Amino acid sequence: KESLSDAEVREIRREYAMPAPEGWTVQQFLERMDFGDNTEDVANLFETWEDFISMTAKDITRIPNISVGQRRRLDRFITLFNHGLWPHVPADQFHDRFAGKPLLKEGAPWTKEDDKKLMDLAEEYDV
């Protein structure tokens, strides 16, 4: 049952994997993160970008002939990539990506009703 669940999760991760940056391949990803020895051999293990970028730490441990340091580094950079934190993007694009939703009353002037509500809440919570 557990292996079936793992397979389903793996398929979902592949389906929703972030696309590669324009012109990137698995080998270029490994080179950009300074993977080290066996870059080409590791890159050749993956048929598609989605197979590579959707790996979990457990999947990374199954890659043969790489050091523990390379495994940790690969896991770190895949995680950063999947969260949109690597490769570095221009500041304006970064802020657009992580800005969040504007607040309901953001930029609105403070009113007497707001003042009264604040005082009522302060009284209620004994502040």
C-alpha positions as CSV (number, residue, x, y, z in Angstrom):
1,K,0.0,0.0,0.0
2,E,2.8,2.4,0.9
3,S,4.6,1.9,-2.5
4,L,1.3,2.6,-4.3
5,S,0.9,5.8,-2.4
6,D,4.6,6.8,-3.1
7,A,4.0,6.2,-6.8
8,E,0.9,8.4,-6.8
9,V,2.7,11.2,-5.0
10,R,5.6,10.9,-7.5
11,E,3.2,11.2,-10.4
12,I,1.5,14.2,-8.9
13,R,4.9,15.9,-8.3
14,R,5.9,15.2,-12.0
15,E,2.6,16.6,-13.2
16,Y,2.9,19.8,-11.3
17,A,6.7,20.2,-11.6
18,M,7.9,23.7,-12.4
19,P,9.1,24.1,-16.0
20,A,12.9,24.4,-16.6
21,P,14.2,28.0,-17.0
22,E,14.4,28.8,-20.7
23,G,17.1,26.7,-22.4
24,W,18.0,24.7,-19.3
25,T,18.5,20.9,-19.3
26,V,19.2,18.7,-16.3
27,Q,22.9,18.9,-17.0
28,Q,22.8,22.7,-17.1
29,F,21.0,22.7,-13.8
30,L,23.7,20.5,-12.2
31,E,26.5,22.7,-13.7
32,R,24.9,25.9,-12.4
33,M,24.7,24.5,-8.9
34,D,28.3,23.3,-9.1
35,F,27.4,19.7,-8.7
36,G,31.0,18.5,-9.2
37,D,32.1,15.1,-10.5
38,N,29.7,12.8,-12.5
39,T,27.5,15.7,-13.7
40,E,27.0,14.2,-17.1
41,D,26.4,10.7,-15.8
42,V,23.8,11.9,-13.3
43,A,22.1,14.1,-16.0
44,N,21.8,11.0,-18.3
45,L,19.9,9.1,-15.7
46,F,16.8,11.2,-16.3
47,E,14.6,11.0,-19.4
48,T,12.7,14.3,-18.7
49,W,13.1,17.5,-16.8
50,E,10.0,16.5,-14.7
51,D,11.6,13.3,-13.6
52,F,14.6,15.2,-12.3
53,I,13.0,18.2,-10.7
54,S,10.2,16.2,-8.9
55,M,12.7,14.1,-7.0
56,T,12.4,13.8,-3.2
57,A,15.3,13.3,-0.8
58,K,14.4,9.6,-0.8
59,D,14.7,9.5,-4.6
60,I,18.1,11.3,-4.5
61,T,19.5,8.6,-2.2
62,R,19.0,6.1,-5.0
63,I,21.3,7.9,-7.4
64,P,24.5,5.8,-7.7
65,N,28.1,7.0,-7.4
66,I,27.5,10.4,-5.9
67,S,28.8,11.6,-2.5
68,V,26.7,12.5,0.5
69,G,27.6,16.2,0.0
70,Q,26.4,16.0,-3.6
71,R,23.1,14.4,-2.4
72,R,22.6,17.2,0.2
73,R,23.5,19.9,-2.3
74,L,21.2,18.5,-5.0
75,D,18.3,18.2,-2.5
76,R,18.8,21.8,-1.4
77,F,18.9,23.2,-4.9
78,I,15.9,21.2,-6.1
79,T,14.0,22.5,-3.1
80,L,15.0,26.0,-3.7
81,F,14.1,25.7,-7.3
82,N,10.7,24.3,-6.6
83,H,9.9,27.1,-4.2
84,G,11.0,29.8,-6.7
85,L,14.1,30.8,-4.8
86,W,16.7,29.7,-7.3
87,P,18.1,30.7,-9.8
88,H,18.0,34.3,-8.5
89,V,15.5,36.5,-10.2
90,P,15.5,40.3,-10.5
91,A,14.1,42.1,-7.4
92,D,10.9,43.3,-9.0
93,Q,10.0,39.8,-10.3
94,F,10.8,38.4,-6.8
95,H,8.5,41.0,-5.2
96,D,5.8,40.3,-7.7
97,R,6.1,36.6,-7.0
98,F,6.0,36.8,-3.2
99,A,4.0,40.0,-2.6
100,G,0.9,38.4,-1.4
101,K,-2.6,39.8,-1.6
102,P,-3.1,43.5,-0.7
103,L,-4.9,44.1,2.6
104,L,-8.6,45.1,2.5
105,K,-8.0,48.6,3.8
106,E,-4.4,49.0,2.8
107,G,-3.7,52.7,2.2
108,A,-7.1,53.8,3.4
109,P,-7.1,56.8,5.7
110,W,-7.8,56.3,9.5
111,T,-11.3,57.3,10.4
112,K,-13.1,58.2,13.6
113,E,-15.1,54.9,13.3
114,D,-11.8,53.0,13.3
115,D,-10.6,55.0,16.3
116,K,-13.8,54.2,18.2
117,K,-13.6,50.5,17.2
118,L,-10.0,50.4,18.4
119,M,-10.9,51.9,21.8
120,D,-13.8,49.5,22.2
121,L,-11.6,46.5,21.5
122,A,-8.9,47.9,23.9
123,E,-11.5,48.2,26.6
124,E,-12.9,44.7,25.9
125,Y,-9.5,43.1,26.1
126,D,-8.3,45.3,29.0
127,V,-5.4,46.8,27.1
